[in-house]
Amino acid sequence: MPGIRGAGGLLLIAALLVALFADNNIADLTPIEAAGLMGLGGISLILSASIIEGFGEHWTYGVQASAVSGGVLIALLVMYASRSELQTVLDRAIGDISVGRTVVTPDGEVVAARKTDGSFLLQGKVNGHDTRFVFDTGASTVVLRAENAITLGFKPERLDYSIPVATANGGALAAPVIIDSLSVGPITERNVRALIAREGVLHANLLGMSFLERLGSYEVRGNRLILRAESDSGSGRPGRHLGAGSVAAD
């Protein structure tokens, strides 16, 4: 039954793709629920093909195939009972495979999955340019790498590295700037205070408190980071500390 097995295999592949990359609900089902149904359909087709082939050869082979299929179904029920743990594994896989990927819910929340190293990476825009950030509540301001400054619209000759900051490897100097527009998903803040760290100080841009404190709220729920916009954003407070969570060069 190669045709039935092939169809089952395609359903399994489709289920994996939906689970990893789908952002929106599918026919009132969450991506995970849709992926589960597609996966169950794919496995059912493959098991059905085995049972039909078994009875076609000899009734004993058919019985054996039926017993194996029953065992697989029991295993699937056990997996369903452990779906919370499986969701955690999937979340981390999404965080590592789709680096910086965020999902926007119908309520406008921005959701990111935790990576296996425990961090949250978010794809954003600085002055209209794509930029990746590490979520860092230990950084009192948004901090950008000097290596990205030109791409993001800042002129190196105008940067004044005069602000002392604390990094994971000691003190350093950073240049104060104002980001005209900083966006993460549909959430956009303007005139955001930031620092640009000297070259070699940071391995990643930091999404710090000068952006986060303008949000309506943010929270870490399990292995997911959830950002919610504030309808009337306030201005941030000054700060000069990169935080213990900062990623610094040796």
C-alpha positions in Angstrom: 0.0 0.0 0.0 2.6 2.6 -1.0 -0.1 5.2 -1.9 -1.6 5.1 1.6 1.8 5.1 3.3 2.9 8.0 1.1 -0.2 10.0 2.0 0.4 9.3 5.7 4.0 10.4 5.4 3.0 13.7 3.7 0.5 14.3 6.6 3.2 13.8 9.1 5.5 16.2 7.4 2.7 18.8 7.1 2.0 18.3 10.8 5.7 19.0 11.7 5.7 22.1 9.5 2.5 23.5 11.0 3.8 22.9 14.6 7.1 24.6 14.0 6.1 27.5 11.7 2.4 28.2 11.7 1.5 31.5 13.4 -2.3 31.7 13.1 -5.2 29.4 14.0 -6.3 26.9 11.4 -10.1 26.4 11.2 -10.5 27.5 14.9 -7.7 25.2 15.9 -4.4 26.3 17.4 -1.3 25.3 15.4 -0.5 22.6 17.9 -4.1 21.2 17.8 -4.1 21.2 14.0 -0.7 19.6 13.9 -1.9 16.9 16.3 -4.9 16.0 14.2 -2.8 15.9 11.0 -0.2 13.7 12.7 -2.9 11.4 14.0 -4.3 11.1 10.5 -0.9 10.4 9.0 -0.2 7.7 11.6 -3.6 6.2 11.1 -3.1 5.9 7.4 0.3 4.2 7.8 -1.1 1.7 10.4 -4.1 1.0 8.2 -1.8 0.1 5.3 0.1 -2.3 7.5 -3.0 -4.0 8.7 -4.4 -4.4 5.2 -1.1 -5.8 3.8 -0.9 -8.2 6.7 -4.3 -9.7 6.2 -3.5 -9.8 2.5 -0.6 -12.1 3.1 -2.0 -14.2 5.9 -4.5 -13.7 8.7 -1.7 -14.2 11.4 0.2 -11.3 9.9 -2.9 -9.2 10.0 -3.4 -10.0 13.7 0.2 -9.1 14.4 -0.2 -5.8 12.5 -3.3 -5.0 14.5 -1.5 -5.7 17.8 1.3 -3.4 16.8 -1.2 -0.7 15.8 -2.9 -1.0 19.2 0.4 -0.5 20.9 1.1 2.6 18.9 -2.3 4.0 19.8 -1.6 3.4 23.5 1.7 5.2 23.1 -0.1 8.1 21.5 -2.5 8.3 24.4 0.4 8.4 26.8 1.9 11.2 24.8 -1.3 13.1 24.9 -1.4 12.7 28.7 2.1 14.2 28.8 1.2 17.0 26.3 2.4 19.8 28.7 5.9 18.3 28.8 5.9 17.8 25.0 4.7 21.4 24.5 7.8 22.5 26.5 10.1 20.5 24.3 8.4 21.9 21.2 8.6 25.5 22.5 12.4 25.2 22.9 12.7 23.6 19.5 10.9 26.6 18.0 13.2 28.9 19.9 16.3 27.3 18.5 15.1 26.4 14.9 13.3 29.7 14.2 15.8 32.1 15.8 14.1 35.4 16.7 10.7 34.2 15.5 7.7 35.8 17.2 4.0 35.0 17.0 1.4 37.7 17.2 -1.9 36.6 18.9 -5.3 37.9 17.8 -5.2 40.2 20.9 -2.0 41.8 19.6 0.3 40.1 22.1 3.8 39.3 20.9 4.9 35.8 22.0 8.4 34.3 21.7 9.7 30.8 22.6 12.6 30.3 25.0 15.8 28.9 23.5 17.5 25.9 25.0 20.1 28.2 26.6 17.3 29.9 28.6 17.3 33.2 26.6 14.5 34.8 24.5 15.5 36.2 21.1 13.2 38.6 19.4 13.1 39.9 15.8 12.5 43.7 15.8 13.1 46.8 13.8 15.3 49.8 14.6 14.5 52.8 12.5 13.0 50.5 10.0 15.9 48.1 9.8 15.6 44.4 10.9 17.4 43.8 14.2 17.6 40.9 16.6 17.4 41.5 20.3 18.0 39.4 23.5 15.3 40.1 26.0 17.1 41.5 29.1 15.4 43.0 32.1 18.8 43.5 33.7 19.6 46.1 31.1 18.2 49.5 32.1 18.2 50.7 28.5 18.1 49.2 25.1 21.8 48.5 24.1 23.0 48.2 20.5 26.2 46.8 19.2 28.5 49.3 17.5 29.0 46.7 14.8 25.4 47.3 13.8 25.4 51.1 14.2 25.9 52.1 10.5 23.2 49.7 9.3 20.7 51.1 11.8 21.2 54.7 10.7 23.7 55.9 13.2 26.9 57.7 12.1 30.0 56.4 13.9 31.7 59.8 13.9 28.8 61.3 15.8 28.9 58.8 18.6 30.3 60.0 21.9 31.5 57.0 24.0 31.3 58.8 27.3 28.8 56.9 29.4 30.4 54.3 31.8 28.5 51.1 31.9 28.8 47.8 33.7 29.1 44.6 31.6 29.6 40.9 32.5 33.3 41.4 32.1 33.8 44.7 33.9 33.4 48.4 32.9 33.2 49.8 29.4 32.1 53.0 27.7 28.9 53.5 25.6 27.4 56.2 23.4 23.9 57.6 24.3 21.5 57.8 21.3 17.8 58.1 20.7 16.1 55.5 18.5 13.5 57.2 16.4 11.4 54.0 16.1 11.8 50.6 17.7 9.3 47.9 16.9 8.8 44.3 18.0 5.9 42.8 16.0 3.0 45.3 16.0 4.4 47.1 19.1 6.2 50.3 18.2 7.7 52.9 20.5 9.3 56.2 19.4 12.1 58.2 20.7 13.5 55.3 22.8 16.6 56.0 24.8 19.5 53.6 24.1 23.2 53.1 24.3 25.6 51.9 21.7 28.4 49.7 23.2 31.9 49.8 21.7 32.9 47.1 19.2 33.6 43.8 20.8 31.7 44.5 24.0 28.4 42.8 23.2 27.6 39.6 21.2 23.9 40.7 20.9 21.7 43.7 21.0 19.8 44.0 24.3 16.1 44.8 24.6 16.3 46.6 27.9 14.0 48.5 30.2 13.9 51.8 28.3 11.6 49.9 25.9 10.1 47.3 28.2 8.9 49.8 30.8 6.7 51.4 28.1 4.8 48.2 27.6 1.4 47.6 29.1 3.0 44.4 30.6 5.4 41.6 29.9 5.7 38.2 31.5 7.4 34.9 31.2 4.9 32.1 31.3 6.6 28.7 31.2 8.8 28.7 28.2 7.1 31.7 26.5 7.7 35.4 26.7 4.6 37.6 26.2 4.8 41.3 25.4 1.7 43.5 25.5 1.5 47.0 24.2 0.5 50.0 26.3 -2.1 52.3 24.6 -0.6 55.4 26.1 3.2 54.8 26.5 5.1 56.8 29.0 8.7 57.9 28.8 11.4 55.7 30.3 13.7 56.5 33.2 17.4 57.0 32.6 19.7 54.2 33.4 23.3 53.2 32.7 23.6 49.6 33.7 23.8 46.7 31.2 22.8 44.2 33.8 24.0 40.8 34.9 22.1 39.2 32.0 24.1 41.1 29.4 26.0 39.2 26.8 29.6 40.5 26.9 32.7 39.7 25.0 35.7 38.2 26.8 
